[in-house]
Amino acid sequence: MDKIRIQIVEDDSITAQYIKKSLETYGYEVLPTVRYAEEAVNAASEKNPDLFLMDINLGGKKDGIDAAAEIYRLFGIPVIYLTAFYDSTILERAKTTGAYGYIIKPVDVKTLSVVVEIAFSKYKLEKELNENRRWLDTILGSIGEAVITTDAQGCIKFLNPVAETFTGWKQPEALGRALAEILHLVNEKSGEKISDITGTAIRNKKPVFSLSGHNVLVARNGQKTPIDHSVAPIVGANGNIDGVVMAFRNSTERIQMEDTLRVLSWIDELTELYNRRGFIQMAEHHLKLSDRTKKGLFLIFADVDKLKFINDTYGHLEGDQALIETAGLLKGLFRGSDIIARIGGDEFAALLTEAAENSAAIITERLQAELATLNKREGRKYQLSISFGIIQYDLNAPAGIEKLLHQADQLMYAQKKHNH
């Protein structure tokens, strides 16, 4: 381990020489003594000692306290004061310079060594803590998440720049205020204020994560941002809660992605119609709505005839083309409020949401006409045909969509058997 390098600042040469020899006896490296405050500042710059022993009463324009304050401000080097007498006014002034200790002259050698060791250990610890704090501040200042910390009483101790942006509060004016005053959360659906933000984490002494998508942060200016957040208690060595750390981020992108994935999971990739899952979800909603509004619904179940023959004879690309053409025909016949889906390999379904009594029949007649036109086109390798089953939703005997699909399927099958 390198020796601690000490700079003595003392205008009494006899005292300085005594201290120097005493410190060297204990293994310290002692730099040549300087006498005045101005020399002390220069020594700090040129020699960069680890620690200063500074006499308070120096000759010259500045005293030791002035020199120590400047040295600590410019170079961060710790200072231990030397003083021949106790003066409360002078010592109170010395405290403001961040002194690491006091030695009363005449100097006791053992006491001097102990004070130096304690002062330097304290300085190294503070230096390490400050360095870690700078690293932490840099990290917290550069991450994309907002971070807020509180003390044990729930008062703000820290906000990073992202948290400042979200809340509308700058750290200097937020410090010491209650978390609930800075962080205003409401439930997106009910609009009710979420008051117990940290309670669960504190009671269980464990982190709590919220990805509900329903928590909204209301900024100081009233701007609303949906957030995901986590709260972690800061548990001291004695097991007591010393505060909490809360991190949160804008959840808009996550919610949009989930909505997109949810929609994609409802869509048939080949035809871009709803798939069976999407159709069931949408149709059930309209059935419940029809029960309340008493508006009629028709369900059409359609099947592409001889799709296996087309696949086996002309290849699966032609089979896929047959499905795509069928989807295109259906899209052209129904309104935007109707629900169209490919619910199986060669099966399609459509729910007419506000249909007149003869709507389903008209649509199937139009579809057959469109099919005939399609089949007359030059270069067609096969004739596309579709079988149908049509049922009207009975408002007096409500049934689920799965049951209705089964009934329409049976009707379609009976029609296909009759035609062939």
C-alpha positions in Angstrom: 0.0 0.0 0.0 1.4 3.5 -0.9 2.3 5.8 1.9 -0.1 8.6 2.8 1.5 11.8 1.6 0.9 14.7 4.0 1.5 18.4 3.5 2.1 20.4 6.7 1.2 24.1 6.7 2.7 25.7 9.8 4.5 29.0 10.3 6.2 27.8 13.5 9.2 25.9 12.2 9.9 24.1 15.5 6.3 22.8 15.7 6.4 21.9 12.0 9.7 19.9 12.4 8.4 18.0 15.4 5.2 17.0 13.6 7.1 16.0 10.5 9.5 13.7 12.4 6.6 12.2 14.4 4.6 11.4 11.3 7.6 9.9 9.5 8.1 7.6 12.6 4.6 6.2 11.9 5.4 5.6 8.2 3.9 8.6 6.6 5.5 10.5 3.7 5.8 14.2 4.7 6.3 16.8 2.1 8.4 19.9 2.7 6.6 22.3 5.1 5.0 25.5 3.8 4.3 28.6 5.9 1.6 30.6 4.3 -1.9 30.1 2.9 -0.9 31.1 -0.7 1.9 28.5 -0.6 -0.5 25.9 0.7 -2.8 26.4 -2.4 0.2 26.1 -4.7 1.3 22.9 -3.0 -2.1 21.4 -3.5 -1.9 22.2 -7.2 1.8 21.1 -7.7 2.3 18.3 -5.2 -1.2 16.9 -4.9 -0.8 15.5 -1.3 -3.3 13.1 0.2 -4.0 15.2 3.2 -3.2 18.6 4.7 -2.3 19.4 8.3 -3.3 23.1 8.4 -2.5 25.6 11.1 -5.4 27.9 11.5 -3.4 31.0 12.5 -1.0 31.6 9.7 0.9 34.8 8.8 0.0 36.5 5.6 -3.2 37.9 4.1 -5.2 34.6 4.5 -5.5 32.3 7.5 -5.6 28.5 7.4 -9.4 28.4 7.2 -9.4 30.5 4.0 -6.6 28.2 2.6 -8.4 25.0 3.6 -11.7 26.1 2.0 -10.0 27.0 -1.3 -8.0 23.7 -1.3 -11.1 21.6 -0.7 -13.2 23.5 -3.2 -10.5 23.3 -6.0 -8.8 20.0 -5.3 -11.0 18.1 -2.9 -8.1 17.3 -0.6 -9.0 16.7 3.1 -7.7 19.0 5.8 -7.0 18.5 9.5 -6.7 21.8 11.4 -3.9 22.6 13.9 -4.8 25.1 16.6 -3.1 26.3 19.8 -6.3 27.3 21.6 -10.0 26.7 21.4 -12.0 29.5 20.1 -15.7 28.7 19.4 -16.1 31.4 16.8 -13.1 30.3 14.8 -14.0 26.6 15.0 -17.6 27.2 13.9 -16.1 29.0 10.9 -13.8 26.1 10.3 -16.7 23.6 10.3 -18.1 25.2 7.1 -15.0 24.1 5.2 -15.6 20.4 5.7 -12.7 19.8 8.0 -11.8 16.2 8.7 -10.5 16.8 12.3 -8.8 19.1 14.8 -5.5 18.8 16.7 -4.8 21.0 19.7 -1.2 22.1 20.0 1.1 21.0 21.6 0.5 17.9 19.5 0.3 14.5 21.1 2.0 12.1 18.6 -0.3 9.1 19.2 -3.4 11.3 19.0 -2.1 12.8 15.7 -1.6 9.4 14.1 -5.1 8.2 15.1 -6.7 11.4 13.8 -4.8 11.2 10.5 -5.8 7.5 10.0 -9.5 8.3 10.8 -9.6 11.4 8.7 -8.0 9.6 5.7 -10.2 6.6 6.0 -13.3 8.9 6.2 -12.1 10.8 3.2 -11.5 7.6 1.1 -15.0 6.3 2.0 -16.6 9.6 1.1 -14.6 9.8 -2.1 -15.8 6.3 -3.0 -19.4 7.1 -2.1 -19.3 10.3 -4.2 -17.8 8.4 -7.1 -20.6 5.8 -6.8 -23.1 8.6 -6.5 -21.8 10.2 -9.7 -22.0 6.9 -11.5 -25.5 6.3 -10.2 -26.7 9.8 -11.1 -25.3 9.4 -14.6 -27.0 6.1 -15.0 -30.3 7.3 -13.6 -30.1 10.4 -15.7 -29.5 8.6 -18.9 -32.0 5.6 -18.7 -35.3 5.8 -20.4 -37.3 5.1 -17.2 -38.5 7.7 -14.8 -37.1 7.1 -11.3 -38.3 8.7 -8.0 -36.9 7.9 -4.5 -38.4 8.8 -1.1 -37.3 8.7 2.5 -39.0 6.7 5.2 -41.7 9.3 5.6 -42.6 9.2 1.9 -41.0 12.5 1.0 -39.1 13.0 -2.2 -35.4 12.6 -2.2 -34.6 12.3 -5.9 -36.1 12.6 -9.3 -34.3 11.8 -12.5 -34.8 14.0 -15.7 -37.4 11.6 -17.1 -39.4 11.7 -13.9 -39.2 15.5 -14.1 -40.6 15.4 -17.6 -43.5 13.0 -16.7 -44.5 14.8 -13.5 -43.8 18.4 -14.5 -41.8 18.9 -11.2 -38.2 19.8 -11.2 -36.1 18.1 -8.5 -35.2 21.2 -6.5 -38.8 22.2 -5.9 -40.0 18.6 -5.4 -37.4 17.7 -2.7 -39.1 17.1 0.7 -42.6 17.1 -0.7 -44.9 14.1 -0.2 -44.8 11.5 -3.0 -48.6 11.8 -3.5 -48.2 15.5 -4.2 -45.7 14.9 -7.0 -47.0 11.6 -8.4 -50.7 11.9 -9.2 -52.0 8.5 -10.5 -55.6 7.7 -11.5 -57.3 4.6 -12.9 -57.9 5.1 -16.6 -61.3 3.5 -16.6 -62.8 4.8 -13.4 -60.9 8.1 -13.1 -60.4 7.3 -9.4 -57.2 8.5 -7.7 -54.7 5.8 -6.8 -53.6 6.8 -3.3 -51.8 3.8 -1.9 -49.0 3.6 -4.4 -46.3 2.2 -2.2 -48.3 0.5 0.6 -48.1 -3.1 -0.7 -44.3 -2.9 -1.3 -43.7 -1.5 2.1 -46.0 -3.9 4.0 -44.5 -7.0 2.2 -41.0 -5.5 2.0 -40.8 -6.8 -1.6 -40.9 -5.1 -5.0 -44.3 -4.7 -6.6 -44.7 -4.5 -10.4 -47.8 -3.1 -12.2 -48.4 -3.7 -15.9 -52.1 -3.3 -15.8 -52.2 -0.7 -18.6 -54.9 1.1 -16.6 -52.8 3.4 -14.5 -52.5 7.0 -15.8 -50.1 9.6 -14.5 -51.5 13.1 -14.5 -48.7 15.7 -14.8 -48.6 19.1 -13.1 -50.0 20.7 -16.3 -52.8 18.1 -16.5 -51.2 16.0 -19.3 -52.1 12.3 -19.0 -49.7 9.4 -19.7 -50.5 5.7 -19.3 -47.7 4.1 -17.3 -46.3 0.8 -16.1 -44.5 1.1 -12.8 -42.7 -0.8 -10.1 -42.1 0.1 -6.4 -39.3 -1.4 -4.4 -38.8 -0.8 -0.6 -35.3 0.3 0.6 -34.8 -2.0 3.6 -32.1 -1.0 6.1 -29.7 -3.3 7.9 -32.1 -3.3 10.9 -35.0 -4.4 8.7 -36.7 -1.1 8.8 -38.0 0.7 5.7 -35.7 3.6 4.9 -37.7 4.7 1.8 -38.8 3.5 -1.6 -37.7 3.6 -5.2 -40.3 3.9 -7.8 -39.6 3.4 -11.5 -42.1 4.0 -14.3 -42.3 4.3 -18.1 -44.8 5.3 -20.7 -46.9 2.2 -21.5 -48.5 3.5 -24.7 -46.1 1.6 -27.0 -46.6 -1.6 -25.0 -50.4 -1.3 -25.1 -50.4 -0.5 -28.8 -48.2 -3.6 -29.4 -50.5 -5.8 -27.4 -53.5 -4.4 -29.2 -51.7 -5.1 -32.5 -50.9 -8.7 -31.5 -54.4 -9.2 -30.2 -55.8 -8.0 -33.6 -53.3 -10.1 -35.5 -54.3 -13.2 -33.5 -57.8 -12.5 -34.8 -56.9 -12.2 -38.4 -56.5 -15.0 -41.0 -53.1 -14.4 -42.7 -54.1 -15.7 -46.1 -57.4 -13.9 -46.7 -57.0 -11.0 -44.2 -60.5 -11.7 -42.9 -61.2 -12.5 -39.2 -60.2 -16.0 -38.2 -62.4 -18.3 -36.1 -61.2 -16.8 -32.9 -61.8 -13.2 -34.0 -65.2 -14.1 -35.5 -66.3 -15.7 -32.2 -65.2 -12.7 -30.2 -66.9 -10.1 -32.5 -70.0 -12.2 -33.1 -70.6 -12.8 -29.4 -70.5 -9.0 -28.8 -73.1 -8.4 -31.5 -75.4 -11.2 -30.2 -75.5 -9.6 -26.8 -76.1 -6.2 -28.4 -78.9 -7.7 -30.5 -80.5 -9.1 -27.3 -80.7 -5.6 -26.0 -81.6 -3.7 -29.2 -83.9 -6.4 -30.6 -82.3 -5.9 -34.1 -82.2 -8.9 -36.4 -79.1 -10.9 -37.2 -78.4 -13.4 -40.0 -75.6 -15.9 -40.0 -74.3 -17.2 -43.3 -72.0 -20.3 -43.4 -70.2 -20.8 -46.7 -68.0 -23.6 -47.9 -65.7 -23.6 -51.0 -66.7 -26.7 -52.9 -64.1 -29.3 -54.0 -61.1 -27.4 -52.5 -59.3 -30.7 -52.0 -59.7 -31.5 -55.7 -58.3 -28.1 -56.6 -55.3 -28.6 -54.3 -54.7 -32.1 -55.5 -55.2 -31.3 -59.2 -53.7 -27.8 -59.6 -51.6 -27.4 -56.5 -52.0 -25.6 -53.2 -51.2 -22.2 -54.7 -54.3 -22.5 -56.8 -56.2 -23.7 -53.8 -55.0 -20.7 -51.9 -56.1 -18.5 -54.8 -59.6 -20.0 -54.6 -59.8 -19.0 -51.0 -58.5 -15.5 -51.7 -61.0 -15.1 -54.5 -63.8 -16.2 -52.2 -62.8 -13.8 -49.5 -62.7 -11.0 -52.1 -66.2 -11.8 -53.3 -67.5 -11.8 -49.7 -65.8 -8.5 -48.9 -67.5 -6.9 -51.9 -71.0 -8.1 -50.9 -71.1 -7.1 -47.2 -71.2 -3.8 -45.4 -68.4 -2.5 -43.1 -70.5 -3.2 -40.1 -70.9 -6.9 -41.0 -68.4 -9.5 -39.8 -66.7 -11.8 -42.3 -64.3 -14.6 -41.4 -62.5 -17.6 -42.7 -63.2 -20.0 -39.8 -61.7 -23.2 -41.2 -59.7 -24.5 -44.1 -62.4 -24.1 -46.7 -65.1 -22.6 -44.5 -66.3 -19.0 -44.3 -68.9 -17.2 -42.1 -70.5 -13.9 -42.2 -72.7 -12.2 -39.6 -75.2 -9.6 -40.9 -75.5 -7.2 -38.0 -78.5 -5.1 -39.1 -80.2 -7.2 -41.7 -83.6 -6.9 -43.3 -85.7 -10.0 -43.6 -84.5 -10.8 -47.1 -80.9 -9.5 -46.8 -79.3 -12.9 -46.6 -81.1 -14.3 -49.6 -80.2 -11.2 -51.7 -76.6 -11.5 -50.7 -76.3 -15.2 -51.6 -78.0 -14.5 -55.0 -75.5 -11.7 -55.7 -72.7 -14.0 -54.7 -73.8 -16.7 -57.1 -74.0 -14.0 -59.9 -70.5 -12.8 -59.0 -69.2 -16.4 -59.1 -70.7 -16.9 -62.5 -69.0 -13.8 -63.8 -65.7 -14.9 -62.3 -65.9 -18.4 -63.8 -66.4 -17.0 -67.3 -63.0 -15.3 -67.3 -60.5 -16.6 -69.8 -57.8 -18.9 -68.7 -59.6 -20.3 -65.6 -58.4 -23.8 -64.8 -61.5 -24.7 -62.7 -65.0 -23.5 -61.9 -65.3 -22.0 -58.4 -68.5 -22.9 -56.5 -69.7 -22.2 -53.0 -72.4 -23.8 -50.8 -74.3 -21.9 -48.2 -76.3 -22.3 -45.0 -78.3 -19.3 -43.7 -80.0 -18.9 -40.4 -81.7 -16.0 -38.7 -80.9 -15.4 -35.0 -84.0 -16.0 -33.0 -84.3 -13.3 -30.4 -86.9 -15.4 -28.5 -84.4 -18.3 -28.1 -80.9 -16.8 -27.6 -78.1 -19.1 -28.4 -74.3 -18.8 -28.5 -72.4 -18.2 -31.7 -70.9 -21.7 -31.6 -74.3 -23.3 -31.6 -75.4 -21.0 -34.5 -72.4 -21.9 -36.5 -73.2 -25.6 -36.0 -76.8 -25.0 -37.2 -75.7 -23.0 -40.2 -73.1 -25.7 -41.0 -75.8 -28.4 -41.0 -78.0 -26.3 -43.3 -75.0 -25.8 -45.6 -74.2 -29.5 -45.6 -77.8 -30.4 -46.4 -77.8 -27.9 -49.3 -74.5 -29.3 -50.7 -75.9 -32.9 -50.4 -79.1 -31.8 -52.2 -77.1 -30.1 -55.1 -74.8 -33.0 -55.6 
